[in-house]
Amino acid sequence: MPPFSDHNALLTTQTARLLYHLYAKKMPVIDYRSRLSAADIAKDRRWSNITELYLAGNTTAQRLMRACGVNEHLITGQASDYEKFHAWCRCLPQLVGNPHVLWYQLALRETFGCDLPLTQESCDAIWLLTAERLAEPDFRARNLLAEAHVKLLCTADDPCDSLTHHAAIAADPQSSTRVLPTFCADRLFAVNRPGIAAYLAGLGDANRTDITDLPSLEAALRTALDRFAAHGCHSAQLTLPCPPAFVKPNPYHANESLKTALSTDGRGVNAEQTALICAQLMRFLGQEFVRRGWTAQLVFGAGTPASLADLFAYLETEDVLPPTLLCAQNPVDDAAMADLVLVHPRLRLGSTWRADAAPEALRQHIRILAAALPLGRWLGMPTEAGTPLAYPRQAYFRRILCACIGEWAESGLCSADMDTLVQLVCDICFNNAKNFFGFKLS
């Protein structure tokens, strides 16, 4: 197999190479689930060195360094940025086959024009080369997004956020990447955890409402939703470690449970009360999303309880189920999610970058999608990027997508008509996300 930095890496057939180089590679990127900072984009941030751009805040790389026995001083401690990068490079021989190393190698080539192999021996040369590029005047956040062909990205924003950075980006005519907020109300569902009282107080302050009960919470959320809509938002995201058990929403009991959460800072709320509050919030938010024509993304941790089917059945019956992406962080939940999508037409099976995102794991995810659902309706992979250096993940994903389709075509498992294959690839890479979210792009 050629090295990962090779022009045709991961492209196993001639059909795959044609699909990728002539079509998939040239499609712009819609990053509908990003972790980039709107402040960094608004301020057109510059980074001083490769550690600041790649390792700082990169929790996955930090976990890998700890697993390799690196002292915390060289990970999140007071060591210099060079020392931290050198420590990362020393880990590389132990990380053979890890997808995060593959992404980094591809990022070096596509972002910095560096074809040096990522090894401990090349550490100093890579440090100097990347430092020279980062010192160039145009090596800033917005140019990096433009060079990665990012047409639109959606940042994750809490209902407490002021969205002033989004206003600054929208007002700048020189910004070539459209940046929209995503309404992310994850903290709302942690009503049984300490800190919920302070969070709801902050939510109330941000939305000019004193939150004392369920009606005042819903009033604050409506104000927040209006603010987000005024900044172009029309999508929401909820990330839940595990979906709570479904109970039919009951405003009275949910209100009493919320008052308990406020008075005890979450400590006096049991599992039944948590489920009551969460059910009422899901109904309220679903109603607001449908009324506004928004879409939703639900990202789940391990475990997909059968009660999830009851939740969607209820929301559908009440006509408060918006078009929704279901994204499982655990691959064993893909089949259960696919079953839900088949029952509820307003649901789609989405994707998220998992701990094991090696080529074969991503191939398996694509095979499950193709076997259970129409692959041609898939929205592809979001980038979930916390730094512009992560956007080569799109090249990685698109190469593997084209490899799968090319192999199927050349093995007689699907049509080999090139026009059909090209349309399939372009839809998955760009068109489906644009249409599902209703993005208006010039």
PEHU-V547769 format. One record per backbone hydrogen bond with DSSP energy under -1.0 kcal/mol. CO is the residue of the C=O (numbers start at 1). NH is the residue of the N-H. If there is no record, write none. Layout:
co = (CO/CO)
nh = (NH/NH)
This chain:
co = (3/6/8/10/13/14/15/16/17/18/19/20/24/29/29/30/31/33/37/38/39/40/45/49/50/51/51/55/57/58/59/60/61/62/63/64/65/66/71/72/72/72/73/80/81/82/83/84/85/86/91/92/95/98/99/100/101/102/103/104/105/106/107/108/109/117/120/122/123/124/125/126/127/128/129/130/131/133/136/138/140/141/142/143/144/145/146/149/151/152/153/154/155/157/158/163/164/165/166/167/169/172/178/180/182/183/185/186/187/190/193/195/196/197/198/199/200/201/202/203/204/205/213/214/215/216/217/218/219/220/221/222/223/224/225/226/228/228/229/234/235/236/238/240/250/251/252/253/254/255/256/257/258/259/260/261/264/266/270/271/272/273/274/275/276/277/278/279/280/281/282/283/284/285/286/287/288/289/295/296/297/298/299/300/305/306/307/308/309/310/311/312/313/314/315/316/323/324/325/326/327/330/331/333/334/335/336/337/338/339/340/344/346/348/358/359/360/361/362/363/364/365/366/367/368/369/374/375/385/387/388/390/391/392/393/394/395/396/397/398/399/400/401/402/403/404/405/406/407/408/417/418/419/420/421/422/423/424/425/426/426/427/430/431/432/433/434)
nh = (6/9/11/12/17/18/19/20/21/22/24/25/27/151/152/32/154/384/41/42/43/45/141/53/54/55/56/58/59/62/63/64/65/66/67/68/70/69/74/75/76/77/79/84/85/86/87/88/89/90/94/95/98/102/103/104/105/106/107/108/109/110/111/114/113/119/123/126/127/128/129/130/131/132/133/134/135/136/139/140/144/145/146/147/148/150/149/29/178/31/180/34/182/184/161/167/168/169/170/171/172/175/153/155/157/237/188/189/190/193/196/199/200/201/202/203/204/205/206/207/209/208/217/218/219/220/221/222/223/224/225/226/227/228/229/230/231/233/232/295/183/297/299/301/254/255/256/257/258/259/260/261/262/263/264/266/267/269/274/275/276/277/278/279/280/281/282/283/284/285/286/287/288/289/290/291/292/294/236/325/238/327/240/329/308/309/311/312/313/314/315/316/317/318/320/319/296/348/298/350/300/333/334/337/338/339/340/341/342/343/344/347/324/326/362/363/364/365/366/367/368/369/370/371/372/373/377/378/35/390/391/393/394/396/397/398/399/400/401/402/403/404/405/406/407/408/409/410/411/413/421/422/423/424/425/426/427/428/429/430/431/432/434/435/436/437/439)
